[in-house]
Amino acid sequence: MGNGRAIAVAGARHGAAVAVTDIDGDAAQVTVDMAGEAGVASYALVSDAADPDACETAVAWAVDVLGGLDALVLNVGIGVGIGLQGTSLSDWDTVFDVNLRSNFLTLRAALPLMSEGSSTVLISSIAGLRPGSGIPTYDASKAAQLGLMRQAAREAAQQGGRVNVVAPGLIDTPLGRLATAGRPSRGKTRVPLGRQGTALEVADAVVFLLSDEASYITGQILAVDGGLSTLT
């Protein structure tokens, strides 16, 4: 499964009611069905992160169906173009609208409505920490998430809320396999721990940061990458 689905399922298994948004309605329903197997309430909404109005609508919907908002995960990411010369202005704008603007708009709408002591996690990438993907739109947008997270963390702290980033490395997901198919060298990357990670390993890190066990952690970047970003 992908990171988003794994996070939703892991959260449900820890007792959280789950509201999922996805541009693909069928995919959202599968995620909700899997989360519901844990015996919690789960809801799905078809929503396009590239639509600025949809971001605020999704927040209002989640608050309504859940009866409030204690935790928020922003997991969205696309990459278009190869190298600077192979990236158009349209590519740049499209990726930043999805990867960064949606995060900004969702945070702006959600933080004032979230419960005291809430927790938010942005899903970035080690591509935002070090070069490697060869896709400037993706690398730059994922790096920009870190600055956005720090500002959001400062503002959320006024209500006792926390905001952090999880930066996955090479994770064995459907999108990861597509990326490897398009760039075979990705699959040959030497990871210090000797393997790719799993979506559930990413989800475990996210659930930890959302939980009270991480109550004194905010404004931080947690790389889930088998040591790739710091040991190579």
Beta strands, then each sheet from edge to edge (+ up, - down):
strand 1: 18-22
strand 2: 42-46
strand 3: 71-74
strand 4: 119-123
strand 5: 162-168
strand 6: 221-224
sheet 1: 1+ 2+
sheet 2: 3+ 4+ 5+ 6+
end
